[in-house]
Amino acid sequence: EQRAGYTVYVSACEYARDLVAPPAMLQNGTIYLRQESLRRTLWERVEEWRLNRQSAATVHALACYDFEHNLEESLDRMTEVETESVILHEVGEALAGEHLGEAWHEMLAALSRSKGEIMARAARDILADCLSTLPRLVEQENVAALHFYFASYSGMRRHLFPEALAAYQCWAEDGDAEVLRQLVRDGARRWLDTTQQMLALHRQFGAESAVAIENLLGQPPACQTQTAQ
């Protein structure tokens, strides 16, 4: 299928694969999604959630399905729902790439094995989701996918953009999606500006830009989004 000018290939049953089977990838303007791999990844996530202490977002995400009584059907349904989320994220990655260009990959190579690289990859993920994933899921009123997204919102993304969880909590409590729409509007502007600043630092400092980029991303935003207030 075509999404935002990009070709998307979705595979279901696979007869052969490499040792590494990522659920999705973007290569040369083409998006590939592997549902068998995605299904396996989702099952591992669900098992982890069911065995460990659950956050409110996790509870909401699991409540959208009936894993207790109909595991296989629920897992199939979750795979279908999250197929859309993954495609939207890869489209967001492609759109982010249009803004950032090849200079972004050169910067990542210079940041290799540093904390700055981890932060940079998370910043681009956030930008991709503000450009595509979240606005489209809100537009589609895809409640199950939104709960799953925020149940999985952790690590460096959570560290860099905690305002997203604050907005989610407001939406989960009152159901008003405007708080999420405002989040993605503010987030797209903020993270596009931030990633451009990162590229500028790399142009200025080259291979020595890691510390400057870490300092940039370690600073609180100049103004908090309305959703976080």
N, C-alpha and C positions, 0 to 999 in steps of 0.2 A: 504494500500500500504506500501512498504518498502522504507525508506529513510535513507541512511547512516547507515544501520543496525538496525534502529528503526522502530517499527510498528506504522503506522498512521491510526487512525480511523476518518472518516469525517461523521458527521450526518447532514442531511438536515431537513426534517420535524420531529418535536419532539412532542410526545403525553403527556409527563410528564417531569417535571424537578424540581430541588430543587429551593428554593427561590433565591439563588445566581446562576447565569448562566454565568460563564466566557466564553468568546469566545473560549479559548484554554487553555490546561494545559498539563503538562508533569508529569507523575506519573509512577514510577518503570520502566523506559525505554520505556514507551508507550506514544504516543502523541494523544490527543483527541482534535478534533476541531468541534465546533458547529456552523454551518452556519447561523441558525436562529438568534442566539445570536450575531454573527459577523455582520449580516445584520442590526440588530437593532443599534448596536454600530456605524456602519458606517453612518447610517442615522442621528444619533444624531450629529456626527462630521460634516457631510455635512450641516446640518441645522445651526450649530454654525458658520461654515465658511461663509455661505451665508448671515447671519444676522450681522456679525461683519466685522471689517476692515480686509482685506485680505492681506497676505504677497504674495510676488512673487511666492513662492513655492505653496501656496494655489491656486493662480490663475492658475498656470500650471496644478495642480492636477485636479481641476474642469474642465478645458478645455479638458481633455481627455475623458469626458463624456458629454451627452446632457441632463442635469437635467432640463433645462428650458422647453424642448419640449417633453421629453420622460423619465419621472422620474422613473417609475417602471423598465423599461428595463435598464436604466443607473445604478440604484441601484443593480439590479441583476448582471450586468456586473462587477461593482466595487466589489461586494461580491466574484465573481469568481476570479478576479485578486488578491484581498487581501487574499483570502484563501491560495494562494501560498506563499505570504509574511509571513503569520502567521505560516504556517508549517515550512518555512525556519528558522524563529526565534526560534521556539521550538526545531528544530534540533540543532541550535546554542547553545541553553541552555543546551541540552544534551552533546554536545561536550565540552562546558565550564565545565560541571560537571565532565567529564572525567579528565580534568586537575586539578580541584580544590578539588574534593573528598568530603567526608562527613565533613571534617574539616571546609568547607565553611558554612555549616548549623549550626555548633557549634558556629562559629564566629558570624553569624547573631543573634543567640539566645542571645549571650553576648552583642550585640549592640542594642538589642530591645529598641524601642521608642527613639532612639537617632538620631541626624543628621548623625552620622556615618553609621547607618543602611540604611538610604535613599541613601547616597552616594555609599555605597557598592552595593546595589541592582542596581543602575544606572550603576555602573562600570561593573557589570556582564552583564547587558543588552547590553552595548556597545561592550563588548568582544564577546558575542553571535552573534551580528550583523556583526562584523568584520570577524568572523569565518565562517558564513553561509549566513545570509540574504543578505548583500550587494554584496559579490562576486558573488553569484548565480544570483541575479537580474541583475547585470551588464552583466554577461555571457549570460543571456537570452535576453538581450536588452529590458527588461521590463520597458519601459519608464513611463507608467502610475503608476506602483508600486513605482518606484524611486521617482517620484514627490510626491506621497502620503506620502512616508516614511519621506521625508525631510519637508513636510508641517506639519507633526505631531511631528517633532523633537523639543522638548521643555523641560522645567523644568530642572531637575538635569542633564540629558544627555547633554543638550545644554551647561550648565554651565561647565561641566567637559571636554567636547570634542567639543569646538566651531570650531575646524579645519574641522569637518565634513561638517558644513554649508558652510565654505569657499570653500571647494572642490566642493560641490554641485553647488554653484553659478557659478564657472568656467565652470562646465559641462553644466549647463543650458544655458550659454551664447554662448559657442562654439561647444557643442556637442561631445567633445573629451572625451571618457570614461576613458582614461589613468589616468586622475587625480583622478578618483574614485578608480581605481585599485591600484594606489599608496597609496591612503588613507587607504584602507583595509589592504594592506600589512604592512604599518607602524602601523596602529591601532591594528592589531592582536598582533604584537610583543609588543607594548607598554602596552596594557591592560592585556595581559597575565602576563607580568612582574609586572605590578602594583598590580593585584589581588594576585599574589604570595607574594609580599611584604606585603600586608594587612594580609595575613595568618601568615606570619612570625611575624608581630607585635602582632597578637593575641596570638601566641604561647609564645611570650616574656612577654606580659603584662596581658594576660587573660581578666578578666572582666573589667579591667581598660584600655583597648586598644582603646576605642572609640575616645578619644582626639588625640591619636597618628595617628589613621587612618584618622581622619578629617584633621589633619595637612598634612599628606601625600597627600591626594587628593586635598587639597587646594593649593598645590605648582604647579607652571607651569612646564611643562615637561622639561627635561634637554635639549632637542633639539626639535625644531619645525619640524613638517612634511613638506616635500617639498610642499605639496598642500596648506599649510597655509601661505607660504612665499610670 
